């Protein structure tokens, strides 16, 4: 693979195709809010240069880990600041430190970035969010935006497993969880302890064209890079080098491939709830139980339990239900067809939707 004048050839040319395919209405460049220059008045600090905005369960953790090892890139030690997605503040998530409460607090995440480095962050729910694109553009209209898209049926299955692990979801049966969407959209059947109720509307995660359009309205095509999960997973190194070229950093730096955040399935929700309560104070255990456990459990041990929790209470996921996967593909085929046209890429063939009636 070689690069000429900043344009990729070979496999990277495919994953970068979105940057070359533009809407005529947006060909003139990013639409800047006239007030954006003053949006950060009263604050000081380093503004991120780029954002990995999504999707979840699509290789973004591996991309984050590989990018942050590049000497010309700075990313905060903790992935997922979530600052620009208003929807994620509906309920407080059980995470150490929570979500930055102000722009000034958010900017402190990047205070260790050197002047010559590209600073960035990865919050994969920004693509799903209806507010993040506008919020990012308001404070950083020159930002570079990176997304990774995955075939809808496999994405939703992995997302369901992730939501079970993180207590966003409690319905262990994937088919039933998807069927609950209508009730949940009406405010019914929402798990009592979930901290992202809107995220349980699964079909909203695969409205790819709508999601990309939110960013296209704010950022020029040259500021956006869309990768395809299948290609990124098959060749991590080439995918990362495409991102490096997009960010304008040295793409000859050695890359160590990373396997991160595999899908797992709970063995026991009650057991996981106890360990989660000890480690983070979250989960469905009663307040009295959590308080008692945390009182007698040293902080160091709680941290060790959190680190080992995945190994104790999780197992490899059950085999894919092929018949339900086919149902989902039939349901989302129009979205894949629209996305193929939008990106000028044959994702219908790549993802096997040409075989779906």
Secondary structure by P-SEA (a helix, b strand, c coil): ccccccccccaaaaaaccccccccccccccccccccccccccccccccccccccccccaaaaaaaaaaacccccccccccccccccccccccccccccccccccccccccccccccbbbbcccccccccccaaaaaaaccccbbbbbbbcccaaaaaaaaaaaaaacccccccaaaaaaaaaaaaaccccccccccccccccccccaaaaaaaaaaaccccccbbbbbaaaaaacaaaaaaaaaaaaccccccbbbbbbcccbbbbccaaaaaaaaaaccccccccaaaaaaaaaaccaaaaaaaaaaccccccccccccaaaaaaaaaaaaaaaaaaaaaaacccccccccccccc
